[in-house]
């Protein structure tokens, strides 16, 4: 006996499908790549610091004059990249659009698969009912034939 599929299942169940999850995560990654490419337009700031001790003699290693410290800062940024950053941004946006289309195609494919499975399930239930009617009719035919045979017809 096939299980009965309820008619009121929400379409949000499709979000659990692995192919949809993969397409969604690919879209998220492509969107992050666009943000990373756009970040190349802005300068990069770095701060570093060091604190330690230096001494020529081991006995003076932890004394006051042996202390050493340094702080450094750096700023780098694009000045002239001949459109390289713009090209990277355009490439990342194109990959994002491609990921969006793949995601849409995957979702539509999932709805199509689900629809086909539901129709197939309904057809199987109908065919099972028709087969049962045929079996009942053949049993009745066999019973009537057996009665005719016993009556000598």
Secondary structure as the mmCIF struct_conf table of DSSP 4:
data_model
#
loop_
_struct_conf.conf_type_id
_struct_conf.id
_struct_conf.beg_label_comp_id
_struct_conf.beg_label_asym_id
_struct_conf.beg_label_seq_id
_struct_conf.end_label_comp_id
_struct_conf.end_label_asym_id
_struct_conf.end_label_seq_id
HELX_LH_PP_P HELX_LH_PP_P1 UNK A 2 UNK A 6
TURN_TY1_P TURN_TY1_P1 UNK A 7 UNK A 8
HELX_RH_3T_P HELX_RH_3T_P1 UNK A 11 UNK A 16
HELX_RH_AL_P HELX_RH_AL_P1 UNK A 18 UNK A 39
TURN_TY1_P TURN_TY1_P2 UNK A 40 UNK A 41
BEND BEND1 UNK A 42 UNK A 42
STRN STRN1 UNK A 44 UNK A 53
BEND BEND2 UNK A 56 UNK A 57
HELX_RH_3T_P HELX_RH_3T_P2 UNK A 58 UNK A 60
TURN_TY1_P TURN_TY1_P3 UNK A 61 UNK A 62
BEND BEND3 UNK A 63 UNK A 63
HELX_RH_3T_P HELX_RH_3T_P3 UNK A 64 UNK A 66
STRN STRN2 UNK A 67 UNK A 76
BEND BEND4 UNK A 79 UNK A 79
TURN_TY1_P TURN_TY1_P4 UNK A 82 UNK A 83
HELX_RH_AL_P HELX_RH_AL_P2 UNK A 84 UNK A 150
TURN_TY1_P TURN_TY1_P5 UNK A 151 UNK A 152
#
